Amino acid sequence: MWYLAIVTFLWGSSFSLTGHFLAGQVDSYFAVFFRTLAGTLIFVPFMVWRNLPKRLIAGLWFAGALQFGVTYALSYQSYTMLTVPEMLLFTTQTPLYISLLNNALERRFNPWTLVAALFAVSGGIVIHYHPLTGHFWKGFWLLQLANLTFAAGQVICRRLLLKYKPDVPLPKLFGHFFLGALIITAPLYYFFGQQGHLPQTGAQWTVLVYLSVVATALGSYWLAKGSTLVSVATLSVFNELHVPVGLIINMLLWGNDVPVLRLIAGCCLIAIAIGINYTHPTRSPQRPVSQEATD
């Protein structure tokens, strides 16, 4: 669980860093391409091909393409149709999709997993609720597809590691994940990126490198590793915790107003989701690989 807690902090803080240093100043397609390129360069030197099932390799490429490539392509399109508060509100459904996708793939229905996800989603909505404005339906559905592909990438990666139990360290597998993401983000930047909107200051480059190496590369690795050590309900709840964490970090660093009562109420709902998860645990996952292989 500590892996997921670290990822929650990293991704919660990345919202503030992106908003204050990159959004509207650096081309979004370049930022996405740079972040996936960094992950690829970090993990590809360790990558192995031999003695790995072809379906495992193909599945990791597919998970990476979904979780970063397709997700970012859809979410950045929705920026032109939604306000920032609306985007934050509509991203809270990810835990629900994680639970529903996993239940569908396992061909079973676990009501407690769904209940925990619903409480987590409710907590995020309470924290981030804003009145809806303008014509937002197209943006809403694009963002729901982005939430769905992001959730699908997590679920697929988790299931692959649990199913095949590869006897090689996870860092030697994760190059396949980022290559799958890169084959989506590289063409997007080539065809749609604005070449003149690169980082212009040292602060922008520092933030982008940090987000690329720490939040994207290491964060995705820790998310994949942590997801195999917890239940699906726990994974779905942790996908909502970045909401209050991000707001608190934003308040501490930049002094922005935070709806304290809504933050407390939302955190209580997320805490209920955690309580449901431990009171009615789902089937414990099998350890995907030996301790030696995961470290």
KEMILO-370657 format. One record per residue: residue in three letters; x, y, z negated of N, C-alpha, C in turn. Coordinates in steps of 0.1 Angstrom, whole numbers, plus 5000, padded with zeros to 4 digits. Each point is the difference from the previous one (the first is absolute). Example, Ala and Ser with C-alpha at 12.3 -4.5 7.8 and 13.67 -1.06 7.14 Angstrom:
REM KEMILO-370657
Ala513249434922499150125000500950125000 Ser499650115007500950115000499250114992 
***
This chain:
REM KEMILO-370657
Met500849885000499250125000500950135000 Trp501249984995500850124999500450055014 Tyr500149915010500250045014498950095005 Leu498749964997498950085004499950144993 Ala500450004987500050124993501150105006 Ile501149955004501050095006499550055013 Val499449925008499450045013498950114998 Thr499249984989499050104997500650134998 Phe501150014992500650134997500650055013 Leu500749925008500750055012499050055010 Trp498949935002499050045010499150124994 Gly499850004987499350114994500750135002 Ser501350004998500850125001500250045015 Ser500049905009500250035014499050095006 Phe498750004995499050095004500450144998 Ser500450034988500450144997501250045009 Leu501049925001501250035007499750035015 Thr499249915006499650015014499250135002 Gly499050034991499250125001500850134999 His501050004991500750134997501250025010 Phe500649895005501250025008499849965015 Leu499149915003500049955014498750035008 Ala498849994993498850025007499850135007 Gly499750005013499950135007501350065004 Gln501149954996501350055003500949915008 Val499849874998500849905007499049915008 Asp500449975013499149925008499749874993 Ser498749974999499549884992500549875006 Tyr500049995014500449885006501549984998 Phe500850115000501449984997500349954986 Ala499250064990500149954986499749864999 Val499049955006499649864999501049915007 Phe500550045012501049935007501349994992 Phe500450114994501250014992499949914988 Arg498949994993499849924988500149855004 Thr499449965011500049865003501449965006 Leu500750105007501349975004501049984989 Ala499850084989500949984988499849874994 Gly498749954999499849874995500649895008 Thr499950025014500649905009501550004998 Leu500750115000501450004999500549944986 Ile499250024990500449944987499949855000 Phe498949955005499849854999500449925011 Val500150055012500449925012501449944998 Pro501050074995501349934998500049874992 Phe499049994991499949884992499149895006 Met499350045011498949925006500549865005 Val499349904998500349875005498849955009 Trp500349915010499149955009499949854999 Arg501149934997500149865000499249944989 Asn499549885003499249924990498850074994 Leu499550105007498850074995498949965009 Pro498849974995498949975008499650115010 Lys499749975012499750115010498850084995 Arg499049934994498850074996500350094988 Leu501049974992500450094989500650135006 Ile500949985010500650125006499050085007 Ala499149945008499050075008499150074990 Gly499649944989499150064990500650124993 Leu501349994997500650124994500150125010 Trp500349975012500050115010498650065001 Phe499049915000498650055001499650084988 Ala500449954988499750084988500650135000 Gly501350015004500750135001499350105010 Ala499649945011499450085010498750064995 Leu499249924993498850054994500250104989 Gln500849964990500150084988500650145002 Phe500950015010500650135003499750055013 Gly500249925011499850065013498650045003 Val499049915000498650035003499450094989 Thr500349974988499450084989500450155002 Tyr501350035002500450145002499450065012 Ala499949925011499550065013498550044997 Leu499349934993498650034998499850114990 Ser500850004989499850104989500550145005 Tyr501050005008500450145005499050055010 Gln499349925007499050055009498850064992 Ser499849944989498850054991500450144994 Tyr501350034999500350134995499450125007 Thr499749985013499450115008498550014999 Met499449904993498650004998499550014986 Leu500949994990499650004986500850104993 Thr499450064989500850084991500849904991 Val501150064993500849924992499249934988 Pro499150084994499249934989499149895006 Glu499550015012499249895006500949885003 Met501250025004500949895003500349934987 Leu500350074989500349944987498849924995 Leu498850065002498849934996499849865008 Phe500250015013499849885008501049905000 Thr501250024993501049904999499849914988 Thr499050034992499949934987499349865003 Gln499649975012499449875002500949885003 Thr501450035000500949905003499949884990 Pro499950014987499949884992498849915004 Leu498950065004498849935004500349915012 Tyr500750065009500449925013501049894996 Ile500950024991500949904996499349884995 Ser499050024991499249894994499249935010 Leu499350085009499149945010500849925010 Leu501250055004500849935010500549874994 Asn500550004988500549884994499049904998 Asn498850044995498949904999499649945013 Ala500050085011499749955013501049905005 Leu501350034998501049915005500149874992 Glu499650014987499949884992498749925001 Arg499150065007498649955003499349974986 Arg500150094991499349994988499750144995 Phe499150014991499650124994500250014985 Asn500950084996500350024986499350134995 Pro498949994993499350124996500850104991 Trp500849944991500850084991501150085007 Thr500649955010500950075008499350125007 Leu498849985005499350115006499650104990 Val499549964988499650094990501150094995 Ala501249944998501250074996500350115011 Ala500049965013500350095010499050125001 Leu498749974998499050105000500250104989 Phe500449964988500350094989501250085003 Ala501049945007501250085003499750105011 Val499249975010499550095010499250114994 Ser499149974991499250104993500950104992 Gly501049954994500950094993500750105009 Gly500549955011500650085010499150115006 Ile498749965002499050095005499750114990 Val499949964987499750104990501150104999 Ile501349965001501150094999500150095012 His499749955012500350075012498750065006 Tyr498949994994498750045007500050155003 His499750025013499850145005498850005009 Pro499250115000498950005010500549995014 Leu499249935008500449985014499650125008 Thr500850035010499750125009500249965014 Gly499350075009500249995014499749875006 His500549975012499749885007501249904997 Phe499749914991501149924995499949855003 Trp498949965007499749865001501149935009 Lys500450065010501149935008501349984992 Gly500350114993501249994992499849904989 Phe498849994994499849904990500249865005 Trp499549975011500149865005501549975005 Leu500750105005501449985003500849974987 Leu499750074990500749984987499649874994 Gln498849965001499649864995500849895007 Leu500250025013500849905008501450004995 Ala500550124997501450014994500149934987 Asn499050034991499949934987500049845002 Leu499249965010499949865003501349945004 Thr500750065010501249955005501150004989 Phe500050104991501050014989499749884990 Ala498749984997499749894991500349875007 Ala499749985013500349885007501549975000 Gly500850105002501549974999500449954987 Gln499550054989500449954987499549864998 Val498749975003499549874998500749905008 Ile500350035013500649905009501449974995 Cys500850114996501449984996500049914987 Arg499150034991499949924987499749865003 Arg499049975009499649865003501149935007 Leu500750065009501149945007501149954990 Leu500450094991501049964990499649894991 Leu498750004996499549894991499949875008 Lys499650015012499849885008501249935004 Tyr501050075006501249945005501149984990 Lys500050084989501049994989501449995006 Pro500450105008501349995006501249994990 Asp501049925003501049974991501250105002 Val499750115006501150115002499550124992 Pro501050084996499650134992499150085008 Leu499050074994499150095006500650115009 Pro501150064995500750105009500349955014 Lys500349875001500449945013498749985009 Leu498950014994498749995008499550145004 Phe500350104992499250125002500450085012 Gly501249975006500350065013498949985010 His499449885000498949965009498850094998 Phe499750034988498950094996500250145006 Phe501250064999500250135005500250015015 Leu500549895006500050005014498650005006 Gly499149934994498650015004499450144999 Ala500450074989499650144999500650095011 Leu501349985002500850085010499449995014 Ile499649895004499549985014498750085002 Ile499450054989498850085001500450154999 Thr500850034990500350154997501050065010 Ala500949925006500950055010499350055013 Pro499149925006499250055011499150124997 Leu499450004988499250114996500850135000 Tyr501250004994500850125000500450045014 Tyr500449905008500550035014498950065008 Phe498849954999498950055009499250124994 Phe499950014987499250104994500750104991 Gly501349974996500750094991500450135007 Gln500250104991500450145005501550014996 Gln500850005010501549994998500550124992 Gly499450115001500550124994499750014985 His499149924995499650014986500749904991 Leu501350005000500849924991500350074987 Pro500549944990500350074987501050115003 Gln499850114994500950125003500850044988 Thr499749954988500850044988500549874993 Gly501050034991500649894993499049934991 Ala499150084994498949954991499149905008 Gln499650045012499149915008500749875004 Trp501350015004500749885003500249914987 Thr500350064989500249934987498749924997 Val498950075001498749944996499749895010 Leu500250025013499749905010500949874998 Val501250024997500949894998499649924987 Tyr499750084990499549934987498749925003 Leu499150065007498749935003500349885008 Ser500950015009500349895010500749884993 Val501050034992500849904994499449944987 Val499550094992499549964987498549965001 Ala499150105004498649975000499649905010 Thr500550015013499549915010500849875000 Ala501350005001500849885001499949924987 Leu500550064989500049924987498649994995 Gly499250105001498649994995499249895007 Ser500249985013499349895007500549874996 Tyr501349994998500649874995499549964987 Trp500050104990499549974987498549975000 Leu499250075009498649975001499849855004 Ala500749965010499949875005500449894990 Lys501150034993500449914990499149994988 Gly499550124995499150014989498749945003 Ser499550015013498749955003499949844999 Thr501149945001500049854999500149954986 Leu500250094990500149964986498750044992 Val499050065007498850044993498849955008 Ser498850014994498849965007499650115010 Val499149975009499550105010499350114993 Ala499349974989499350114992501050104995 Thr501149954995501050094995500650085011 Leu500349945011500550075012499150115004 Ser498749975001499050105004499950124990 Val500149974987500050114990501250095001 Phe501249945002501250085001499950095013 Asn499349965010499850095012499250124997 Glu499450014989499250124996500750084990 Leu501049954993500750074989500850125005 His500450005013500850115005499250135000 Val498649994999499250125000500250084987 Pro499849954988500350084988501550034999 Val500849905003501550034999500450115009 Gly499550005012500450115009499550144995 Leu498850004995499450134995500850054988 Ile500449914991500850044988501450055004 Ile500649935009501350045005500050145006 Asn498950025009499850125006499850124990 Met499349974990499850104989501250044993 Leu500849894997501250034992501150075008 Leu500149975013501150065008499650135006 Trp498850025003499650125007498950084993 Gly499549954989499050074992498650025007 Asn499749915009498750015007498949964990 Asp498850065002498949974991499649855002 Val499749934989499549865001498750004993 Pro498949945005498849994993500149904989 Val500450054988500449914989498949904996 Leu498750054999498949924996499849885010 Arg500050045013499949905010501249915001 Leu501150054997501249914999499949904989 Ile499550044989499949914988498949905003 Ala498850045006498949915003500549905010 Gly500750055011500449905010501049904995 Cys500950054991501049914994499349894991 Cys498950044994499349914991499349895009 Leu499550045012499449905009501149905005 Ile501250065003501149915005500449914989 Ala500050054987500449924989499049884998 Ile498750035003499049894999500349905011 Ala500450045012500449915010501149914996 Ile501050064993501149924995499549904989 Gly499150054991499549914990499249885006 Ile499250035010499349895007501049905006 Asn501050055006501049915006500649914990 Tyr500350044988500649924990499049924992 Thr498750044999499049934993499549885009 His499950035013499549905009501149985011 Pro501249944997501050005010499749915012 Thr500550045011499949925012501149894999 Arg499949915010501049895000501450055000 Ser500849964992501450054999500749965013 Pro500850095005500749965013501249914997 Gln500349925009501249924999501250095003 Arg501149964993501250085003500549975014 Pro500250105008500349985014501349945003 Val501050034992501449955002500649994986 Ser501149935000500749984987500550144995 Gln500450004987500450134994501350055007 Glu500949905004501250045007499750065014 Ala498949955006499750055013499450145000 Thr499350034989499250135000500950114995 Asp501149974994500850114994501150055010 
***
